[in-house]
Amino acid sequence: MSLEAVMQNDELLDAVRQAWDGSAEHARALSAVIRSLAVLGRSSVHIEKR
């Protein structure tokens, strides 16, 4: 996934804006949550590509 694609995804950016308090500590916590959800997306992306 490119940075450009992420930056063009208004829904994702709005969610980050609403959830993030602006601190580095909170950024690390949100990043951990997002990365933990990647496992869910891999299986559905794999199925859609078939």
NUTISE-513030 format. One record per atom (N, C-alpha, C): x, y, z. Coordinates in steps of 0.02 Angstrom, whole numbers, plus 50000, padded with zeros to 5 digits. Layout:
XYZ;...
***
This chain:
500424994250000;500005000050000;500455006250000;500315010649955;500735016649949;500495022049998;500955026450015;500785032150057;500275036550022;500335037149956;499855041149918;499145038349925;499075031849921;498415028749928;498135030049997;498555029650047;498335030950116;498115038250122;498505042750096;498355049950102;497725051850064;497515047850015;496915049249977;496295045950006;496385042150060;495825038650091;495535042950147;495025046850131;494735051550179;494445047950240;494135042250230;493835038650286;494365036550337;494925034050312;495475032050356;495765038050393;495895043350356;496175049350386;495715052450438;495065052550425;494585055150473;494575050950537;494625044350529;494645039950587;495255041350630;495825042350598;496445043850636;496375050550671;496105055550636;496005062150666;495565061850728;495035057850724;494565057250780;494865053350839;495285048450824;495535044050876;496195046350908;496605049850871;497285051450894;497295057850933;497645057850991;497695063851032;498295068151013;498685066050964;499255069950940;499925068150971;499915063951022;500535062151056;500885056251023;501545055951032;501935050451005;501735043751037;501585043951102;501385037851137;500725035151108;500255039551096;499615037451068;499705035050996;500145038250959;500285036050890;500545028850889;500995027350936;501255020450941;500695015550958;500245017451003;499695013151023;499215011950964;499035017350929;498585016650871;498915012450816;499555013450806;499925009550756;499905002150773;499985000550837;499964993550858;499274990550844;498744994350858;498064991850845;497964990750771;498154995550730;498064994950658;498454988950631;499074988250652;499474982550629;499184975850651;498884975650710;498594969450734;497984967450691;497664972250659;497084970850616;497284968650546;497914969350529;498154967550462;498024960150446;498034955950496;497914948850487;497214947750458;496734951650479;496044950950454;496004952850381;496344958050361;496314960350292;496664955850243;497194952550264;497564948250218;497144942650191;496744939550232;496334933950208;495794936350160;495484942050174;494954944450130;495234947150065;495814950350067;496134952850006;496334946949962;496594941749993;496804935849956;496204932649921;495644932349954;495054929249925;494794933449868;494784940249875;494524944549823;494944944149759;495594942949764;496034942849707;495954936449665;495654931249694;495584924849659;495114925249603;
***
